[in-house]
Amino acid sequence: MGSSLMIISAFVVGCILAALDLLPEWFYSGGLDMWLLYALMLQVGISIGSDAKLKETLSSLSPRVLIVPLATIVGTLVMCFGVSFLISRWSVGEVMAAGSGFGYYSLSSILVSSLKEASIGVQAAAELGTITLMANIFREMMTLVFAPLMVRWFSPLAPICSGGATTMDVTLPVITRYSGQKWVFVSIVHGVVVDFSVPILVPLFCSM
């Protein structure tokens, strides 16, 4: 929850600075956003590559465990595809790009904003990036809040699928508590696989 509030606060501060014209011109025209994106991708790669627990988890990976993250990815994309026909403002690819964040709001929102800027303009790209940010924050928060009800009404796998890319970190404690210790391994593998899909699927749908 705290990290979500920090992201929202940073977004609000950015809006205020831009609205009051307090940022230098080079901030907009110097390609700084792409360099920040490259730095973020580097940081993501470093954090994943240096995680000893992650290496241990992957070394004992069973192919059957991959069914859960694949179901999450396919289910999310199918629902995004269906919802896109109810939204006239954005194309199918743009809606699916926003949904392909799978809860990884910090990376997906920057990717969408940067990659769509050339095709739909700075203002529209920023708007779509904001939608991506909020949609994926809500996904994480809904998992944290409704995990006990998901387990009760559906199954222990429900909060894992709902958590998307966050199930190996932010939502792991609540999943462990309500789904049970035996689902921890599945939750971590699920988070890793879905996490890896974000920098692949978001650019793919942004290019549509």
N, CA, C and O of each residue as an XYZ file, in Angstrom:
832
protein
N       0.826     -1.204      0.000
C       0.000      0.000      0.000
C       0.865      1.260      0.000
O       0.572      2.225     -0.706
N       1.943      1.240      0.807
C       2.823      2.397      0.895
C       3.480      2.719     -0.429
O       3.584      3.887     -0.804
N       3.932      1.681     -1.155
C       4.572      1.907     -2.452
C       3.574      2.488     -3.457
O       3.941      3.319     -4.288
N       2.324      2.056     -3.383
C       1.288      2.592     -4.279
C       1.078      4.078     -4.022
O       0.947      4.862     -4.963
N       1.047      4.463     -2.761
C       0.867      5.867     -2.415
C       2.047      6.702     -2.878
O       1.868      7.844     -3.301
N       3.257      6.146     -2.803
C       4.442      6.867     -3.278
C       4.369      7.103     -4.780
O       4.706      8.183     -5.266
N       3.925      6.080     -5.514
C       3.800      6.215     -6.966
C       2.777      7.291     -7.319
O       3.027      8.133     -8.181
N       1.624      7.262     -6.649
C       0.576      8.246     -6.908
C       1.058      9.647     -6.550
O       0.787     10.604     -7.275
N       1.775      9.769     -5.428
C       2.288     11.069     -4.994
C       3.270     11.637     -6.014
O       3.225     12.822     -6.344
N       4.169     10.761     -6.513
C       5.134     11.203     -7.527
C       4.414     11.652     -8.796
O       4.811     12.630     -9.430
N       3.356     10.934     -9.161
C       2.573     11.298    -10.343
C       1.911     12.671    -10.157
O       1.931     13.500    -11.067
N       1.328     12.905     -8.978
C       0.657     14.178     -8.696
C       1.656     15.334     -8.726
O       1.369     16.397     -9.278
N       2.831     15.119     -8.127
C       3.870     16.152     -8.130
C       4.296     16.474     -9.560
O       4.480     17.641     -9.908
N       4.452     15.438    -10.388
C       4.812     15.646    -11.786
C       3.763     16.462    -12.529
O       4.099     17.352    -13.310
N       2.501     16.159    -12.288
C       1.407     16.923    -12.914
C       1.456     18.389    -12.516
O       1.284     19.274    -13.355
N       1.690     18.643    -11.236
C       1.723     20.023    -10.727
C       2.895     20.788    -11.332
O       2.737     21.929    -11.766
N       4.079     20.156    -11.362
C       5.266     20.818    -11.921
C       5.068     21.160    -13.391
O       5.437     22.245    -13.841
N       4.479     20.219    -14.139
C       4.251     20.458    -15.566
C       3.172     21.518    -15.784
O       3.309     22.369    -16.662
N       2.093     21.471    -14.986
C       1.002     22.435    -15.130
C       1.457     23.860    -14.820
O       0.987     24.813    -15.441
N       2.369     24.001    -13.863
C       2.882     25.315    -13.481
C       4.088     25.734    -14.318
O       4.680     26.788    -14.086
N       4.446     24.898    -15.294
C       5.563     25.179    -16.200
C       6.862     25.404    -15.433
O       7.605     26.343    -15.719
N       7.127     24.549    -14.471
C       8.319     24.680    -13.637
C       9.465     23.782    -14.094
O      10.539     23.784    -13.493
N       9.233     23.010    -15.165
C      10.263     22.113    -15.674
C      10.968     22.738    -16.877
O      10.311     23.375    -17.700
N      12.285     22.574    -17.001
C      13.017     23.151    -18.136
C      12.632     22.482    -19.450
O      12.147     21.351    -19.458
N      12.849     23.180    -20.555
C      12.453     22.693    -21.866
C      13.155     21.386    -22.223
O      12.553     20.518    -22.854
N      14.432     21.232    -21.827
C      15.170     20.021    -22.181
C      14.561     18.775    -21.543
O      14.779     17.657    -22.011
N      13.796     18.978    -20.474
C      13.151     17.848    -19.810
C      12.144     17.192    -20.743
O      11.927     15.982    -20.680
N      11.525     17.999    -21.617
C      10.514     17.470    -22.539
C      11.122     16.985    -23.851
O      10.703     15.960    -24.388
N      12.109     17.718    -24.371
C      12.597     17.470    -25.728
C      13.908     16.697    -25.796
O      14.364     16.364    -26.890
N      14.516     16.408    -24.669
C      15.828     15.777    -24.686
C      15.799     14.262    -24.644
O      16.853     13.636    -24.534
N      14.624     13.651    -24.728
C      14.539     12.201    -24.680
C      14.809     11.629    -23.304
O      15.166     10.459    -23.169
N      14.637     12.458    -22.278
C      14.919     12.016    -20.916
C      14.020     10.862    -20.490
O      14.445      9.978    -19.748
N      12.757     10.875    -20.970
C      11.824      9.823    -20.578
C      12.319      8.449    -21.008
O      12.162      7.477    -20.269
N      12.922      8.356    -22.205
C      13.424      7.070    -22.673
C      14.649      6.625    -21.866
O      14.810      5.437    -21.589
N      15.507      7.573    -21.489
C      16.667      7.221    -20.678
C      16.225      6.740    -19.297
O      16.818      5.822    -18.730
N      15.182      7.368    -18.764
C      14.638      6.914    -17.487
C      14.058      5.502    -17.631
O      14.182      4.674    -16.729
N      13.431      5.246    -18.768
C      12.879      3.916    -19.038
C      13.996      2.880    -19.123
O      13.875      1.784    -18.576
N      15.085      3.231    -19.812
C      16.220      2.312    -19.910
C      16.800      2.020    -18.526
O      17.147      0.882    -18.212
N      16.898      3.069    -17.705
C      17.426      2.900    -16.350
C      16.523      1.997    -15.518
O      17.003      1.171    -14.741
N      15.210      2.158    -15.686
C      14.257      1.327    -14.952
C      14.371     -0.129    -15.382
O      14.348     -1.029    -14.544
N      14.495     -0.363    -16.685
C      14.628     -1.730    -17.187
C      15.926     -2.363    -16.682
O      15.956     -3.550    -16.357
N      17.005     -1.562    -16.617
C      18.275     -2.061    -16.087
C      18.125     -2.458    -14.623
O      18.621     -3.499    -14.193
N      17.432     -1.611    -13.865
C      17.224     -1.894    -12.442
C      16.399     -3.163    -12.250
O      16.686     -3.968    -11.363
N      15.374     -3.340    -13.081
C      14.539     -4.547    -13.008
C      15.376     -5.780    -13.294
O      15.263     -6.790    -12.599
N      16.218     -5.697    -14.321
C      17.075     -6.824    -14.655
C      18.064     -7.162    -13.548
O      18.293     -8.333    -13.245
N      18.648     -6.126    -12.944
C      19.600     -6.339    -11.855
C      18.922     -6.980    -10.654
O      19.455     -7.919    -10.062
N      17.740     -6.472    -10.293
C      17.042     -7.007     -9.117
C      16.636     -8.461     -9.321
O      16.692     -9.262     -8.388
N      16.227     -8.801    -10.540
C      15.841    -10.185    -10.828
C      17.072    -11.092    -10.851
O      17.055    -12.181    -10.278
N      18.141    -10.640    -11.517
C      19.336    -11.454    -11.646
C      20.080    -11.684    -10.351
O      20.788    -12.682    -10.213
N      19.932    -10.774     -9.393
C      20.668    -10.884     -8.136
C      19.866    -11.560     -7.023
O      20.367    -11.721     -5.910
N      18.640    -11.951     -7.313
C      17.778    -12.557     -6.301
C      18.115    -14.038     -6.140
O      17.772    -14.858     -6.992
N      18.793    -14.373     -5.036
C      19.203    -15.762     -4.798
C      18.000    -16.681     -4.635
O      18.013    -17.817     -5.108
N      16.959    -16.191     -3.964
C      15.761    -17.003     -3.767
C      15.100    -17.315     -5.114
O      14.563    -18.404     -5.318
N      15.149    -16.350     -6.019
C      14.564    -16.547     -7.341
C      15.307    -17.644     -8.103
O      14.684    -18.481     -8.756
N      16.645    -17.639     -8.017
C      17.439    -18.661     -8.699
C      17.103    -20.047     -8.157
O      16.992    -21.014     -8.911
N      16.943    -20.126     -6.844
C      16.611    -21.400     -6.214
C      15.240    -21.883     -6.650
O      15.036    -23.073     -6.890
N      14.291    -20.941     -6.750
C      12.933    -21.285     -7.168
C      12.906    -21.788     -8.604
O      12.247    -22.781     -8.911
N      13.624    -21.095     -9.479
C      13.630    -21.475    -10.887
C      14.313    -22.826    -11.112
O      13.933    -23.575    -12.012
N      15.323    -23.134    -10.289
C      16.040    -24.395    -10.454
C      15.172    -25.605    -10.120
O      15.427    -26.711    -10.595
N      14.147    -25.385     -9.302
C      13.262    -26.499     -8.923
C      11.896    -26.386     -9.598
O      10.905    -26.944     -9.128
N      11.870    -25.663    -10.691
C      10.609    -25.387    -11.384
C      10.056    -26.631    -12.074
O      10.780    -27.341    -12.772
N       8.767    -26.884    -11.870
C       8.073    -27.972    -12.554
C       7.202    -27.377    -13.657
O       6.526    -26.376    -13.423
N       7.202    -27.963    -14.841
C       6.403    -27.420    -15.949
C       4.927    -27.234    -15.601
O       4.278    -26.334    -16.134
N       4.395    -28.066    -14.722
C       2.975    -27.971    -14.360
C       2.648    -26.652    -13.669
O       1.528    -26.150    -13.766
N       3.640    -26.096    -12.968
C       3.419    -24.842    -12.236
C       3.148    -23.686    -13.200
O       2.512    -22.701    -12.827
N       3.629    -23.806    -14.434
C       3.469    -22.738    -15.410
C       2.024    -22.580    -15.878
O       1.678    -21.573    -16.495
N       1.192    -23.558    -15.591
C      -0.213    -23.472    -16.003
C      -0.897    -22.264    -15.360
O      -1.708    -21.595    -16.000
N      -0.571    -21.989    -14.101
C      -1.227    -20.886    -13.382
C      -0.887    -19.525    -13.993
O      -1.808    -18.775    -14.316
N       0.406    -19.164    -14.168
C       0.687    -17.872    -14.787
C       0.182    -17.758    -16.223
O      -0.242    -16.686    -16.653
N       0.228    -18.859    -16.958
C      -0.298    -18.819    -18.328
C      -1.800    -18.562    -18.327
O      -2.318    -17.845    -19.182
N      -2.497    -19.158    -17.349
C      -3.943    -18.910    -17.228
C      -4.208    -17.451    -16.879
O      -5.154    -16.851    -17.389
N      -3.380    -16.884    -16.015
C      -3.532    -15.469    -15.645
C      -3.327    -14.567    -16.850
O      -4.109    -13.647    -17.089
N      -2.270    -14.839    -17.607
C      -1.962    -14.007    -18.775
C      -3.066    -14.104    -19.826
O      -3.556    -13.086    -20.316
N      -3.452    -15.326    -20.165
C      -4.484    -15.525    -21.190
C      -5.821    -14.952    -20.722
O      -6.504    -14.273    -21.489
N      -6.199    -15.220    -19.475
C      -7.469    -14.716    -18.955
C      -7.530    -13.202    -18.951
O      -8.549    -12.617    -19.319
N      -6.441    -12.559    -18.536
C      -6.389    -11.091    -18.516
C      -6.510    -10.518    -19.915
O      -7.253     -9.562    -20.139
N      -5.778    -11.102    -20.860
C      -5.801    -10.585    -22.229
C      -7.159    -10.798    -22.891
O      -7.621     -9.940    -23.643
N      -7.794    -11.918    -22.623
C      -9.126    -12.173    -23.192
C     -10.132    -11.146    -22.658
O     -10.939    -10.608    -23.416
N     -10.076    -10.883    -21.353
C     -10.995     -9.898    -20.765
C     -10.705     -8.498    -21.298
O     -11.637     -7.745    -21.578
N      -9.432     -8.136    -21.444
C      -9.082     -6.824    -21.995
C      -9.573     -6.688    -23.433
O     -10.050     -5.630    -23.845
N      -9.448     -7.771    -24.183
C      -9.929     -7.759    -25.568
C     -11.437     -7.511    -25.601
O     -11.927     -6.727    -26.414
N     -12.164     -8.184    -24.712
C     -13.612     -7.994    -24.668
C     -14.003     -6.594    -24.230
O     -14.907     -5.989    -24.805
N     -13.323     -6.077    -23.211
C     -13.630     -4.738    -22.700
C     -13.312     -3.655    -23.730
O     -13.960     -2.609    -23.753
N     -12.322     -3.904    -24.575
C     -11.906     -2.887    -25.554
C     -13.039     -2.501    -26.499
O     -13.058     -1.385    -27.018
N     -13.987     -3.418    -26.727
C     -15.109     -3.109    -27.614
C     -16.158     -2.229    -26.937
O     -17.061     -1.710    -27.594
N     -16.034     -2.066    -25.628
C     -16.944     -1.194    -24.891
C     -16.367      0.197    -24.700
O     -17.040      1.087    -24.181
N     -15.109      0.388    -25.122
C     -14.432      1.675    -24.939
C     -14.080      2.238    -26.311
O     -13.247      1.672    -27.019
N     -14.695      3.324    -26.680
C     -14.461      3.903    -27.997
C     -13.231      4.811    -28.035
O     -12.680      5.077    -29.103
N     -12.812      5.278    -26.871
C     -11.701      6.242    -26.807
C     -10.369      5.607    -27.190
O      -9.505      6.276    -27.758
N     -10.195      4.312    -26.882
C      -8.910      3.660    -27.106
C      -9.073      2.430    -28.007
O     -10.127      1.794    -28.034
N      -8.008      2.116    -28.737
C      -8.035      0.962    -29.636
C      -7.881     -0.331    -28.841
O      -7.589     -0.313    -27.645
N      -8.084     -1.450    -29.529
C      -7.935     -2.760    -28.890
C      -6.510     -2.931    -28.349
O      -6.318     -3.373    -27.216
N      -5.526     -2.580    -29.164
C      -4.139     -2.715    -28.750
C      -3.809     -1.861    -27.534
O      -3.061     -2.296    -26.658
N      -4.354     -0.654    -27.470
C      -4.069      0.248    -26.348
C      -4.680     -0.263    -25.046
O      -4.058     -0.186    -23.987
N      -5.902     -0.785    -25.133
C      -6.539     -1.358    -23.934
C      -5.765     -2.576    -23.455
O      -5.557     -2.753    -22.254
N      -5.340     -3.415    -24.393
C      -4.606     -4.620    -24.014
C      -3.215     -4.279    -23.486
O      -2.686     -4.990    -22.632
N      -2.624     -3.200    -23.985
C      -1.330     -2.754    -23.461
C      -1.467     -2.328    -22.007
O      -0.615     -2.641    -21.176
N      -2.547     -1.609    -21.705
C      -2.791     -1.172    -20.325
C      -3.009     -2.367    -19.405
O      -2.516     -2.388    -18.277
N      -3.750     -3.365    -19.891
C      -4.019     -4.557    -19.078
C      -2.826     -5.475    -18.937
O      -2.765     -6.279    -18.007
N      -1.866     -5.365    -19.859
C      -0.704     -6.248    -19.848
C       0.310     -5.885    -18.765
O       1.361     -6.516    -18.653
N      -0.011     -4.866    -17.971
C       0.865     -4.537    -16.847
C       0.765     -5.564    -15.737
O       1.703     -5.729    -14.957
N      -0.369     -6.263    -15.657
C      -0.582     -7.333    -14.670
C      -0.233     -6.890    -13.242
O       0.277     -7.683    -12.450
N      -0.510     -5.625    -12.919
C      -0.218     -5.121    -11.584
C       1.143     -4.455    -11.457
O       1.419     -3.818    -10.441
N       1.999     -4.587    -12.464
C       3.334     -3.979    -12.438
C       3.199     -2.539    -12.939
O       3.626     -2.211    -14.046
N       2.607     -1.701    -12.117
C       2.210     -0.367    -12.555
C       3.379      0.559    -12.864
O       3.288      1.364    -13.790
N       4.472      0.467    -12.115
C       5.591      1.386    -12.321
C       6.231      1.199    -13.696
O       6.557      2.181    -14.362
N       6.411     -0.033    -14.120
C       7.022     -0.301    -15.424
C       6.025     -0.120    -16.562
O       6.337      0.538    -17.554
N       4.833     -0.694    -16.434
C       3.874     -0.673    -17.545
C       3.426      0.743    -17.892
O       3.258      1.057    -19.070
N       3.229      1.600    -16.901
C       2.759      2.961    -17.177
C       3.813      3.767    -17.926
O       3.480      4.535    -18.829
N       5.085      3.598    -17.558
C       6.164      4.305    -18.253
C       6.330      3.769    -19.666
O       6.525      4.538    -20.607
N       6.251      2.453    -19.817
C       6.351      1.856    -21.146
C       5.264      2.384    -22.073
O       5.543      2.791    -23.201
N       4.035      2.375    -21.596
C       2.907      2.825    -22.425
C       3.061      4.292    -22.795
O       2.899      4.655    -23.960
N       3.369      5.135    -21.825
C       3.516      6.568    -22.087
C       4.613      6.845    -23.105
O       4.437      7.666    -24.005
N       5.744      6.162    -22.964
C       6.885      6.396    -23.853
C       6.674      5.829    -25.247
O       6.981      6.486    -26.241
N       6.154      4.618    -25.324
C       6.027      3.943    -26.606
C       4.875      4.474    -27.461
O       4.922      4.376    -28.687
N       3.845      5.033    -26.827
C       2.687      5.531    -27.581
C       2.807      7.007    -27.941
O       1.982      7.536    -28.686
N       3.827      7.669    -27.416
C       3.962      9.111    -27.635
C       4.082      9.468    -29.110
O       3.487     10.444    -29.566
N       4.848      8.682    -29.852
C       5.075      8.990    -31.269
C       3.821      8.801    -32.112
O       3.622      9.524    -33.088
N       2.976      7.844    -31.753
C       1.821      7.517    -32.593
C       0.552      8.289    -32.228
O      -0.253      8.585    -33.112
N       0.353      8.621    -30.953
C      -0.897      9.289    -30.571
C      -0.671     10.653    -29.939
O      -1.636     11.325    -29.573
N       0.575     11.077    -29.802
C       0.855     12.394    -29.245
C       1.166     12.341    -27.758
O       0.819     11.385    -27.064
N       1.826     13.390    -27.288
C       2.282     13.434    -25.898
C       1.117     13.416    -24.917
O       1.142     12.666    -23.941
N       0.099     14.232    -25.166
C      -1.014     14.345    -24.230
C      -1.807     13.042    -24.125
O      -2.115     12.584    -23.024
N      -2.135     12.452    -25.267
C      -2.901     11.202    -25.261
C      -2.070     10.066    -24.655
O      -2.602      9.217    -23.940
N      -0.770     10.055    -24.944
C       0.093      9.017    -24.388
C       0.182      9.136    -22.873
O       0.184      8.132    -22.161
N       0.257     10.376    -22.384
C       0.291     10.590    -20.937
C      -1.020     10.147    -20.290
O      -1.028      9.590    -19.192
N      -2.131     10.404    -20.988
C      -3.441      9.982    -20.476
C      -3.545      8.465    -20.415
O      -4.032      7.907    -19.431
N      -3.085      7.802    -21.473
C      -3.129      6.344    -21.493
C      -2.180      5.760    -20.449
O      -2.486      4.742    -19.828
N      -1.043      6.397    -20.258
C      -0.110      5.955    -19.225
C      -0.708      6.083    -17.836
O      -0.484      5.235    -16.972
N      -1.468      7.146    -17.627
C      -2.141      7.340    -16.334
C      -3.198      6.266    -16.097
O      -3.320      5.734    -14.994
N      -3.957      5.957    -17.140
C      -4.956      4.892    -17.043
C      -4.283      3.567    -16.718
O      -4.771      2.799    -15.889
N      -3.159      3.305    -17.376
C      -2.397      2.077    -17.110
C      -1.928      2.033    -15.666
O      -2.028      1.002    -15.001
N      -1.415      3.157    -15.187
C      -0.953      3.250    -13.798
C      -2.068      2.924    -12.818
O      -1.901      2.087    -11.932
N      -3.211      3.591    -12.981
C      -4.313      3.426    -12.032
C      -4.933      2.028    -12.121
O      -5.283      1.434    -11.101
N      -5.068      1.508    -13.347
C      -5.666      0.178    -13.520
C      -4.832     -0.893    -12.817
O      -5.375     -1.801    -12.188
N      -3.523     -0.777    -12.930
C      -2.657     -1.783    -12.329
C      -2.483     -1.593    -10.825
O      -2.275     -2.566    -10.100
N      -2.566     -0.354    -10.350
C      -2.576     -0.121     -8.905
C      -3.844     -0.714     -8.299
O      -3.801     -1.353     -7.248
N      -4.970     -0.498     -8.971
C      -6.235     -1.050     -8.482
C      -6.189     -2.573     -8.445
O      -6.754     -3.192     -7.543
N      -5.518     -3.178     -9.422
C      -5.411     -4.641     -9.433
C      -4.678     -5.119     -8.187
O      -5.111     -6.070     -7.536
N      -3.580     -4.471     -7.857
C      -2.824     -4.846     -6.661
C      -3.639     -4.619     -5.392
O      -3.680     -5.479     -4.512
N      -4.289     -3.457     -5.300
C      -5.047     -3.122     -4.097
C      -6.248     -4.037     -3.913
O      -6.568     -4.415     -2.786
N      -6.920     -4.400     -5.006
C      -8.062     -5.308     -4.909
C      -7.630     -6.683     -4.413
O      -8.357     -7.341     -3.669
N      -6.440     -7.110     -4.830
C      -5.926     -8.398     -4.354
C      -5.654     -8.340     -2.858
O      -5.995     -9.266     -2.123
N      -5.038     -7.247     -2.409
C      -4.726     -7.098     -0.989
C      -5.986     -7.047     -0.135
O      -6.029     -7.612      0.959
N      -7.007     -6.371     -0.639
C      -8.234     -6.172      0.147
C      -9.158     -7.386      0.091
O      -9.724     -7.786      1.108
N      -9.310     -7.970     -1.099
C     -10.328     -9.009     -1.278
C      -9.781    -10.436     -1.306
O     -10.524    -11.367     -1.617
N      -8.514    -10.624     -0.992
C      -7.928    -11.974     -1.000
C      -8.720    -12.979     -0.163
O      -8.971    -14.085     -0.642
N      -9.132    -12.641      1.082
C      -9.888    -13.631      1.865
C     -11.210    -14.031      1.228
O     -11.616    -15.191      1.303
N     -11.887    -13.062      0.595
C     -13.155    -13.360     -0.067
C     -12.923    -14.198     -1.332
O     -13.725    -15.076     -1.654
N     -11.837    -13.927     -2.038
C     -11.520    -14.708     -3.237
C     -11.291    -16.175     -2.888
O     -11.760    -17.074     -3.586
N     -10.556    -16.402     -1.790
C     -10.297    -17.777     -1.353
C     -11.591    -18.459     -0.942
O     -11.805    -19.630     -1.256
N     -12.461    -17.729     -0.238
C     -13.709    -18.299      0.261
C     -14.682    -18.587     -0.874
O     -15.313    -19.644     -0.892
N     -14.812    -17.661     -1.821
C     -15.806    -17.801     -2.885
C     -15.320    -18.612     -4.077
O     -16.125    -19.237     -4.768
N     -14.011    -18.612     -4.327
C     -13.490    -19.284     -5.512
C     -12.514    -20.404     -5.129
O     -12.924    -21.552     -4.965
N     -11.227    -20.073     -4.987
C     -10.228    -21.085     -4.621
C      -8.969    -20.395     -4.129
O      -8.847    -19.179     -4.273
N      -8.023    -21.138     -3.550
C      -6.758    -20.528     -3.112
C      -5.958    -19.919     -4.261
O      -5.090    -19.074     -4.038
N      -6.249    -20.347     -5.490
C      -5.536    -19.808     -6.644
C      -6.066    -18.445     -7.071
O      -5.386    -17.722     -7.799
N      -7.265    -18.084     -6.634
C      -7.895    -16.845     -7.082
C      -7.062    -15.599     -6.770
O      -6.827    -14.794     -7.672
N      -6.604    -15.407     -5.519
C      -5.787    -14.213     -5.261
C      -4.436    -14.244     -5.966
O      -3.851    -13.194     -6.231
N      -3.936    -15.439     -6.272
C      -2.680    -15.534     -7.012
C      -2.876    -15.008     -8.440
O      -2.079    -14.207     -8.929
N      -3.924    -15.460     -9.088
C      -4.219    -14.973    -10.443
C      -4.548    -13.486    -10.438
O      -4.153    -12.754    -11.345
N      -5.268    -13.044     -9.419
C      -5.630    -11.639     -9.311
C      -4.409    -10.760     -9.095
O      -4.344     -9.644     -9.612
N      -3.438    -11.260     -8.329
C      -2.258    -10.463     -8.008
C      -1.324    -10.221     -9.169
O      -0.530     -9.281     -9.128
N      -1.393    -11.039    -10.206
C      -0.556    -10.840    -11.378
C       0.926    -10.887    -11.061
O       1.409    -11.838    -10.447
N       1.651     -9.847    -11.486
C       3.097     -9.812    -11.304
C       3.519     -9.536     -9.868
O       4.698     -9.657     -9.534
N       2.569     -9.168     -9.020
C       2.909     -8.778     -7.645
C       2.964     -9.949     -6.673
O       3.277     -9.756     -5.498
N       2.666    -11.162     -7.140
C       2.539    -12.289     -6.219
C       3.875    -12.822     -5.703
O       3.896    -13.703     -4.844
N       4.989    -12.298     -6.216
C       6.278    -12.727     -5.683
C       6.822    -11.717     -4.681
O       7.885    -11.932     -4.098
N       6.092    -10.602     -4.474
C       6.566     -9.621     -3.509
C       5.437     -8.980     -2.714
O       5.171     -9.396     -1.586
N       4.766     -7.975     -3.275
C       3.811     -7.165     -2.521
C       2.643     -7.975     -1.974
O       2.315     -7.864     -0.792
N       2.013     -8.784     -2.812
C       0.819     -9.521     -2.373
C       1.141    -10.907     -1.808
O       0.234    -11.625     -1.385
N       2.420    -11.291     -1.798
C       2.789    -12.621     -1.289
C       2.379    -12.845      0.173
O       1.877    -13.922      0.494
N       2.574    -11.871      1.067
C       2.165    -12.103      2.469
C       0.676    -12.394      2.633
O       0.297    -13.287      3.391
N      -0.173    -11.641      1.923
C      -1.611    -11.850      2.072
C      -2.032    -13.164      1.415
O      -2.961    -13.820      1.886
N      -1.364    -13.549      0.343
C      -1.640    -14.836     -0.300
C      -1.233    -15.975      0.628
O      -1.959    -16.959      0.775
N      -0.071    -15.834      1.247
C       0.401    -16.854      2.194
C      -0.571    -17.015      3.352
O      -0.838    -18.130      3.801
N      -1.092    -15.901      3.828
C      -1.992    -15.938      4.981
C      -3.321    -16.600      4.660
O      -3.805    -17.424      5.436
N      -3.919    -16.250      3.523
C      -5.278    -16.717      3.237
C      -5.329    -17.957      2.338
O      -6.250    -18.765      2.455
N      -4.346    -18.114      1.441
C      -4.334    -19.306      0.581
C      -3.615    -20.464      1.253
O      -3.947    -21.628      1.030
N      -2.617    -20.131      2.087
C      -1.888    -21.175      2.797
C      -0.443    -21.278      2.354
O      -0.090    -20.879      1.245
N       0.397    -21.822      3.242
C       1.828    -21.949      2.979
C       2.129    -22.804      1.748
O       3.123    -22.574      1.059
N       1.282    -23.776      1.475
C       1.576    -24.691      0.366
C       1.502    -24.012     -1.001
O       1.960    -24.565     -2.001
N       0.917    -22.802     -1.038
C       0.791    -22.086     -2.303
C       1.885    -21.041     -2.500
O       1.877    -20.324     -3.501
N       2.825    -20.942     -1.563
C       3.881    -19.932     -1.651
C       4.745    -20.144     -2.896
O       5.025    -19.197     -3.631
N       5.160    -21.382     -3.125
C       6.005    -21.679     -4.290
C       5.292    -21.317     -5.588
O       5.874    -20.691     -6.474
N       4.028    -21.718     -5.690
C       3.239    -21.404     -6.895
C       3.123    -19.891     -7.064
O       3.217    -19.379     -8.179
N       2.920    -19.179     -5.962
C       2.774    -17.732     -6.005
C       4.041    -17.045     -6.498
O       3.979    -16.102     -7.287
N       5.194    -17.523     -6.026
C       6.465    -16.919     -6.428
C       6.743    -17.175     -7.914
O       7.111    -16.260     -8.651
N       6.566    -18.413     -8.339
C       6.784    -18.752     -9.757
C       5.818    -17.964    -10.642
O       6.196    -17.453    -11.696
N       4.584    -17.878    -10.201
C       3.566    -17.118    -10.930
C       4.012    -15.672    -11.116
O       3.936    -15.127    -12.217
N       4.478    -15.056    -10.033
C       4.918    -13.665    -10.108
C       6.090    -13.477    -11.039
O       6.138    -12.503    -11.790
N       7.047    -14.409    -11.001
C       8.229    -14.322    -11.860
C       7.852    -14.401    -13.334
O       8.290    -13.577    -14.138
N       7.046    -15.386    -13.681
C       6.667    -15.591    -15.090
C       5.854    -14.409    -15.610
O       6.120    -13.902    -16.700
N       4.876    -13.975    -14.841
C       4.049    -12.844    -15.269
C       4.887    -11.574    -15.341
O       4.710    -10.755    -16.242
N       5.804    -11.414    -14.385
C       6.709    -10.266    -14.368
C       7.512    -10.183    -15.662
O       7.633     -9.109    -16.251
N       8.059    -11.308    -16.105
C       8.849    -11.349    -17.336
C       7.997    -11.013    -18.566
O       8.520    -10.505    -19.558
N       6.710    -11.288    -18.508
C       5.860    -11.061    -19.678
C       5.549     -9.587    -19.911
O       5.234     -9.189    -21.032
N       5.637     -8.778    -18.861
C       5.245     -7.365    -18.977
C       6.087     -6.610    -20.008
O       5.505     -5.991    -20.899
N       7.436     -6.623    -19.940
C       8.218     -5.882    -20.940
C       8.170     -6.490    -22.334
O       8.726     -5.922    -23.274
N       7.519     -7.628    -22.481
C       7.344     -8.233    -23.809
C       5.979     -7.887    -24.378
O       5.870     -7.457    -25.527
N       4.927     -8.074    -23.566
C       3.562     -7.883    -24.050
C       3.174     -6.414    -24.194
O       2.502     -6.045    -25.157
N       3.590     -5.575    -23.250
C       3.211     -4.155    -23.335
C       3.734     -3.513    -24.629
O       2.947     -2.897    -25.348
N       5.033     -3.633    -24.956
C       5.497     -3.079    -26.242
C       4.818     -3.718    -27.453
O       4.574     -3.052    -28.459
N       4.515     -5.016    -27.348
C       3.848     -5.700    -28.453
C       2.502     -5.066    -28.741
O       2.196     -4.772    -29.897
N       1.697     -4.851    -27.725
C       0.371     -4.259    -27.934
C       0.441     -2.763    -28.225
O      -0.437     -2.219    -28.895
N       1.469     -2.104    -27.729
C       1.640     -0.676    -28.062
C       1.940     -0.485    -29.531
O       1.646      0.571    -30.093
N       2.521     -1.490    -30.161
C       2.874     -1.380    -31.580
C       1.711     -1.693    -32.502
O       1.821     -1.514    -33.715
N       0.615     -2.151    -31.958
C      -0.550     -2.511    -32.786
C      -1.286     -1.271    -33.274
O      -2.288     -1.385    -33.981
